[in-house]
Amino acid sequence: MTVTDEYLAHNAQYASTFKGPLPLPPSKHIAIVACMDARLDVYRVLGINEGDAHVIRNAGGVVTDDVIRSLAISQRLLGTQEILLIHHTDCGMLTFADDDFKRAIQDEIGVKPPWAPEAFPDVAEDVRQSLRRIENSPFVTKHVSLRGFVFDVATGKLAEVML
């Protein structure tokens, strides 16, 4: 049995008591951008229920062009008014350099990735950079609150990062 098969069995249990459908817009009117790290359970960390928030995840929780696209849709079409960013301690994005990673892929498959991995040496500084990318975006302007945090994987606590 694969992990996917295990998850499908869990889905059958979940679906048997599912109370849907929920409204399309998130009920708390918030979009959360977070790292994809499996140690960061955004729903449990923040006490989020289904239907409360848009949760956008990627490697590092970095605000990229695609995150801006998702945030613009979240705000302009689905009414979110707050944005919360979460990076975390002991992040894998601290462990490599973009050029080395891209070169290793090119050496392996013969094609250099067209995208930037966006590794970073300082978690808090990358939160600040991500906050600035949102502040400077002409597409993501309809929020009343924009805040960034670092989740400590050892303690479970969030620490706010100020610009």
SVG drawing of the C-alpha trace seen along z (x, -y; Angstrom):
<svg xmlns="http://www.w3.org/2000/svg" viewBox="-23 -50 50 52">
<polyline fill="none" stroke="black" stroke-width="0.4" points="0.0,0.0 1.4,-3.4 1.1,-6.6 -1.5,-7.8 -3.6,-4.7 -3.5,-5.4 -4.6,-9.0 -7.5,-7.7 -8.6,-5.5 -8.5,-8.5 -10.5,-10.5 -13.3,-7.9 -13.6,-8.4 -13.5,-12.2 -16.1,-12.2 -18.5,-10.1 -19.0,-13.0 -18.3,-15.9 -20.5,-19.0 -20.1,-20.8 -20.4,-22.6 -18.9,-25.8 -19.1,-29.2 -16.4,-30.0 -15.0,-33.2 -13.1,-32.5 -15.2,-33.4 -12.4,-35.2 -11.4,-37.2 -7.7,-36.4 -5.0,-34.9 -2.0,-33.2 1.3,-32.6 3.4,-29.9 6.2,-27.5 5.3,-24.0 7.4,-22.4 5.6,-19.4 6.4,-20.6 4.3,-23.7 0.7,-22.8 -0.8,-26.2 -4.3,-25.1 -3.4,-23.9 -0.9,-26.7 -3.5,-29.3 -6.7,-27.5 -8.1,-27.7 -11.2,-25.7 -12.2,-24.7 -13.6,-27.7 -11.8,-30.3 -8.8,-31.3 -6.9,-30.9 -3.7,-29.1 -1.0,-29.5 2.1,-27.4 5.4,-27.0 9.1,-26.3 10.1,-28.9 6.8,-30.7 8.4,-33.2 6.3,-35.8 6.9,-35.1 5.0,-36.2 2.7,-33.2 1.9,-34.1 1.1,-37.6 -1.2,-36.1 -3.0,-34.0 -3.2,-37.0 -4.7,-39.2 -7.4,-36.6 -8.0,-36.1 -8.4,-39.8 -10.1,-41.0 -12.5,-38.1 -13.0,-36.5 -12.8,-39.4 -9.8,-38.7 -8.7,-41.8 -5.8,-40.5 -2.6,-38.9 -0.4,-36.9 3.0,-35.5 4.7,-32.6 8.3,-31.5 9.9,-29.2 13.2,-28.3 15.4,-25.5 14.0,-26.1 15.5,-24.0 15.7,-27.2 18.6,-28.2 20.7,-25.2 21.6,-26.0 22.4,-28.7 20.2,-29.3 23.0,-29.1 24.3,-25.8 20.9,-24.2 20.1,-25.3 23.5,-24.1 23.0,-20.7 19.7,-20.3 21.3,-21.4 24.1,-19.0 21.7,-16.1 19.1,-16.7 20.7,-19.1 18.2,-21.9 18.7,-24.9 15.4,-25.8 13.9,-29.1 12.7,-29.9 14.6,-31.1 14.6,-28.8 14.7,-31.9 16.8,-30.4 17.7,-32.8 20.4,-33.1 18.2,-34.9 14.6,-33.9 13.5,-37.2 15.0,-39.2 13.2,-37.1 9.9,-37.7 10.7,-41.5 11.5,-41.0 8.2,-39.2 6.3,-41.9 7.9,-44.5 7.0,-42.6 3.4,-42.7 3.6,-46.4 5.1,-47.2 2.7,-45.1 0.2,-47.1 -2.0,-44.0 -2.3,-43.3 -3.6,-46.5 -7.0,-45.7 -5.8,-44.7 -6.2,-46.4 -3.6,-44.3 -0.3,-42.8 1.9,-41.0 4.8,-38.6 5.9,-36.0 8.5,-33.3 7.3,-30.0 9.7,-28.3 9.8,-24.6 11.2,-23.8 8.6,-25.7 5.6,-26.1 5.5,-29.9 5.1,-32.6 7.4,-35.7 6.3,-38.8 8.8,-40.3 8.5,-44.1 9.6,-46.0"/>
</svg>
